[in-house]
Amino acid sequence: MTENQTPEKPAPTTSRTTTSRTPIVVGAIVVAIAAGAFAVYGMRGTQSNARADASASCAKTVDLAKKIMPLVKGEVAALTVNATPFKVPDLTFEDSTGKARKLSEWQGKTVLVNLWATWCVPCRKEMPSLEALQTKLGGPKFEVVAINIDTTNPDKPKAFYKDTNLTRLGYYTDSKAKVFQELKSAGRALGMPTTVLMDDNGCEIGFMAGPAEWASDDAVKMISAAVAN
């Protein structure tokens, strides 16, 4: 090479590198889209299976709900009787000792699930009637499961039980109020108090938003009919 010659510059490699990476990037995007589609499909499949399971296991409960419909009147006229098979979520909460409990533990019994709080005036007024209902019908075939959802002072609902002389009702609590959110997501918790009547297979017979006189003749006849069937 002479003094006047300019050394050749190496050819740029940027475009080649970019071009070679393009298929990898496109491939990654395709994989991500496919994974997302699979996840959505899997979720829909799970939901579809859950609905199918509910339809299979709760079909008889819809027939039961139709049978007791004539008894849904007077003090319990606000009960919304279920017209489609619905499996009540397996709610998780704690008992008076702090032990974790699940609603499925009561399978085999007709259950009246009630969500209440001390800050809810209608709830406080309703609790003695739930106590009286438990006294009248509570036993091997029926139970009232009242779950407190106070999220601040855990001693307050316990004091309410003592002051109101609630001795037949079991004490259950969920200090994070997840049970309310679960029922709300299912369209069953529209306010406080919230009550769900379920059969011995965990299937919903009906639900109620607001208080009721659960120890009244109307309530006792309706629930007795549900237990008998």
Secondary structure, DSSP 8 states (H G I E B T S, - for coil): --TT---------HHHHHHHHHHHHHHHHHHHHHHHHHHHHHHHHHHHHHHHHHHHHHHHHHHHHHHHGGG--GGGTT-EE--S--B----EEEETTS-EEEGGGGTTSEEEEEEE-TT-HHHHHHHHHHHHHHHHH-SSSEEEEEEE---S-THHHHHHHHHHT--SS--EE-TT-HHHHHHHHTT--SSSSEEEEE-TTSBEEEEEES---TTSHHHHHHHHHHHH-
